[in-house]
């Protein structure tokens, strides 16, 4: 019975040993002393100008949220489209309801002005 799990155990042991090898290599080749340059504020290779704490516009988050909604919609729509012929009418009605809820959400966001860049 153990022979069925042997490839899995070998794969897991190899992955664990690889992770340990990467950590050990990083520890061996890292700099072992901190200098003055390590304590400075660093942003994209340049010294920061002005305050480093800034607030982001909520529009960035709203665009990201809308993207996630459509990404999840694609994840659900693609498998459904592949099995459309064998899924039946109930599956079609459920998908129409799902798309209607998403369209309603987009309409609401549009009416609230979430897609306007100000």
C-alpha positions as CSV (number, residue, x, y, z in Angstrom):
1,X,0.0,0.0,0.0
2,X,2.9,2.3,0.6
3,X,4.2,2.0,-2.9
4,X,1.1,3.9,-4.2
5,X,2.3,6.9,-2.1
6,X,6.0,6.6,-2.9
7,X,6.0,9.0,-5.9
8,X,4.1,11.5,-3.8
9,X,6.5,11.2,-0.9
10,X,9.5,11.5,-3.1
11,X,8.0,14.6,-4.7
12,X,7.3,16.2,-1.3
13,X,10.8,15.3,0.0
14,X,12.3,16.8,-3.1
15,X,10.3,20.0,-2.8
16,X,11.2,20.3,0.9
17,X,14.9,19.7,0.2
18,X,14.8,22.3,-2.6
19,X,13.3,24.9,-0.3
20,X,16.0,24.2,2.3
21,X,18.7,24.5,-0.4
22,X,17.4,27.9,-1.5
23,X,17.2,29.2,2.1
24,X,20.7,27.9,2.8
25,X,22.1,29.5,-0.3
26,X,20.5,32.8,0.5
27,X,22.0,32.7,4.0
28,X,25.5,31.9,2.7
29,X,25.6,34.6,0.1
30,X,23.8,37.5,1.9
31,X,25.8,40.5,3.2
32,X,26.6,39.9,6.9
33,X,27.0,43.5,7.9
34,X,24.6,46.5,7.6
35,X,26.1,49.7,6.3
36,X,24.8,53.3,6.2
37,X,23.1,52.7,2.8
38,X,20.9,49.9,4.3
39,X,19.3,52.4,6.7
40,X,18.2,55.0,4.1
41,X,14.8,55.3,2.6
42,X,14.8,53.7,-0.8
43,X,12.2,54.1,-3.6
44,X,12.9,52.8,-7.1
45,X,16.6,53.6,-6.8
46,X,16.0,57.2,-6.1
47,X,15.9,59.2,-2.8
48,X,12.3,60.0,-1.9
49,X,11.1,63.6,-2.3
50,X,8.6,65.0,0.1
51,X,6.6,63.0,2.6
52,X,6.7,59.2,2.1
53,X,3.1,58.7,3.4
54,X,0.6,59.5,0.7
55,X,-3.1,58.6,0.3
56,X,-4.3,56.8,-2.8
57,X,-7.5,57.8,-4.5
58,X,-10.4,55.4,-4.0
59,X,-10.8,55.2,-7.8
60,X,-7.8,52.8,-7.9
61,X,-9.5,50.4,-5.5
62,X,-12.8,50.6,-7.3
63,X,-11.1,49.8,-10.6
64,X,-9.4,46.8,-9.0
65,X,-12.7,45.6,-7.5
66,X,-14.4,45.8,-10.8
67,X,-11.6,43.9,-12.4
68,X,-11.9,41.2,-9.8
69,X,-15.6,40.9,-10.4
70,X,-15.1,40.4,-14.1
71,X,-12.2,38.0,-13.5
72,X,-14.5,35.9,-11.3
73,X,-17.2,36.1,-13.9
74,X,-14.8,34.7,-16.5
75,X,-13.8,31.9,-14.2
76,X,-17.4,30.8,-14.0
77,X,-18.4,31.5,-17.6
78,X,-15.6,29.6,-19.3
79,X,-16.3,26.1,-17.9
80,X,-20.0,26.7,-18.4
81,X,-19.5,27.6,-22.1
82,X,-17.5,24.4,-22.6
83,X,-20.3,22.2,-21.3
84,X,-23.2,24.3,-22.6
85,X,-24.7,21.6,-24.8
86,X,-24.7,18.9,-22.1
87,X,-25.6,21.2,-19.2
88,X,-29.3,21.6,-19.9
89,X,-31.8,24.4,-19.6
90,X,-31.5,24.8,-15.8
91,X,-27.8,25.6,-16.2
92,X,-28.7,28.2,-18.9
93,X,-31.2,29.9,-16.6
94,X,-28.8,30.0,-13.7
95,X,-26.1,31.6,-15.9
96,X,-28.6,34.2,-17.2
97,X,-29.4,35.1,-13.5
98,X,-25.7,35.2,-12.7
99,X,-25.0,37.6,-15.6
100,X,-28.0,39.7,-14.8
101,X,-26.7,40.2,-11.2
102,X,-23.3,41.3,-12.6
103,X,-24.9,43.7,-15.1
104,X,-27.0,45.1,-12.3
105,X,-23.8,45.6,-10.3
106,X,-22.2,47.4,-13.2
107,X,-25.2,49.6,-13.8
108,X,-25.2,50.5,-10.0
109,X,-21.4,51.4,-10.1
110,X,-21.9,53.4,-13.3
111,X,-24.8,55.4,-11.7
112,X,-22.7,56.1,-8.6
113,X,-19.9,57.4,-10.8
114,X,-17.3,54.7,-9.9
115,X,-16.0,54.6,-13.4
116,X,-15.4,58.4,-13.8
117,X,-11.8,59.5,-13.3
118,X,-11.8,62.8,-11.4
